[in-house]
Amino acid sequence: MTVVSAKDARVAPRVWIGLVIWAGYLGLIYVVQALSGIPYDTWGDSAGNLFLGAGLSLIIATILLALTTTLLGWWRPALYDRNRSRHRWPIFIPILFAVAAAMNLAGTDWSSYSGAFLAASLTLALVGFTEEIVNRGLLLVGFRTRVSEGWVWFLTSALFGLSHFVNVALGADAAGTVQQVFFAFLAGTVFYILRRTTGSLWAAMLLHGLWDFSVFAAGVGTPSDIAYVANVVEPLAGLLGLACVVFVIRGSKERIPGN
């Protein structure tokens, strides 16, 4: 794997840059979704609601994040680790997470989908790019210039979880969002493990997008029982991730020098 340092970038990585991008992404998502005038809990009512309420903001964010990453020159450190984790076996955890996503899709009531609604819901997969490039991409690059890898895992996963509080401002139930924040922290740990075991962010982007799409798909119509089993498998994978994440952190040499 190619060695990454701050001198490889057009703009030297800094923690504050990663944090500004993280906050800017949340602000963008909030503003675009709020301007749509479509409450969070009505996105599933129609294809138009879903596209304007969620899909449009993700399309705009994808374009702006790609432009930002290009201008910074951070694509390489954002997408690739210097070395894969010495312990590859924890990859069973994101595989288990993928099984949960497959259960959601298997249990989805596809007869309730129209062609337009399916097309609109596919835009939700873009969250795999946007949230991963922000949290385990650009934010991770910033943190790697200043803190140890253990803190990189914890801070990126914690901020990923906390970012879901923006849903409350968009009309989501507060109590349910608190639970979502915790589950997102667990999921963030799984995605971090996948990055470390593969040495790349691409697989985490794909898994993240698949999971979010599968969760929404299972919520349309009346899902079969296997989709409910996925609600047990997914947090189980996250808890296993907490127990095993130390193995992909131990011995890592991902600190980005040059600041």
Helices and strands as residue ranges (DSSP letters): G 6-8, H 15-35, G 40-45, H 47-50, I 51-55, H 56-72, H 75-79, G 89-91, H 92-107, G 110-112, H 115-122, G 123-126, H 127-133, I 134-138, H 139-143, H 149-162, G 163-165, H 166-169, H 174-198, H 202-218, H 225-249
